[in-house]
Every structure is written in structure tokens, then in C-alpha cells.
């Protein structure tokens, strides 16, 4: 399913315009990013939990040359499916 297909399906399910659904999804994404960036886990009971995890700087290798490369530290977004979502997937 593509992003456009999701917007069409949701707009049909809730009987509102695709523009409104798209705005809601974009705002949801912004709110999730803001909370995760602040280090606060965001729990949506019907969906799951979004959280952050820090990955430290590490040494890697360039696969083409074999030269050592420093891979910078970064913050990862983690998602863990909630029980409601997991149960729906398993049905």
C-alpha cells in the first residue's frame, strides 16, 4: 500500500476529504518526531510506542577500499508494536 492509497482508504473510512487526512498524518509525524527528539517515548495504545535510541560513534570500513571510516553518532527512532496492533496482525 502506498502513502496515497493509505490517504484514500482513510478518507473513505472516516468520510472526510483526502486533504484533511493528509494534514492529520503529517501533523502526527511532526508530533512523533518532536517527542522522540526530546527523548520522551510516545505511546499510542492502538498502534504502539515510538522512542529514541542513541548510537555511539564507531569505526567502520569502506567496502570498496577497506580504509577505516568513522561512522558518526546518531539518534535512531524505534517503534514497538502495541498489543492491539499485534493481535490484529495475528488474526
C-alpha positions, -999 to 999 in steps of 0.1 A, spaced: 0 0 0 14 34 -9 10 66 10 -16 78 -15 -35 46 -12 -35 49 26 -48 85 24 -76 74 1 -86 45 23 -86 65 55 -106 93 39 -132 67 28 -133 50 62 -138 83 82 -158 101 55 -137 132 52 -115 148 25 -81 134 15 -66 168 22 -77 166 59 -64 131 62 -30 141 47 -28 170 71 -35 148 101 -9 122 90 17 150 85 9 166 119 11 132 136 45 127 121 56 161 133 44 154 169 60 120 170 93 135 158 92 163 184 85 139 213 112 114 202 137 141 196 131 153 232 137 118 244 102 112 255 86 79 244 52 84 227 27 56 233 -4 53 211 -23 24 225 -39 12 193 -6 14 174 25 11 196 53 31 212 78 54 194 111 60 213 146 70 206 179 53 210 214 68 207 241 50 186 276 60 196 303 69 171 321 39 158 348 28 134 338 11 102 354 2 69 348 15 33 338 -17 15 354 -6 -18 388 4 -4 390 -12 30 400 21 45 388 28 80 359 53 82 345 70 113 307 65 114 292 94 133 269 91 163 232 94 156 198 91 172 176 63 160 138 61 160 125 29 174 89 15 171 75 -13 191 40 -25 181 14 -24 208 -7 -54 218 -38 -43 200 -19 -39 167 -1 -72 172 -33 -91 179 -49 -76 147 -19 -88 127 -20 -123 141 -58 -128 133 
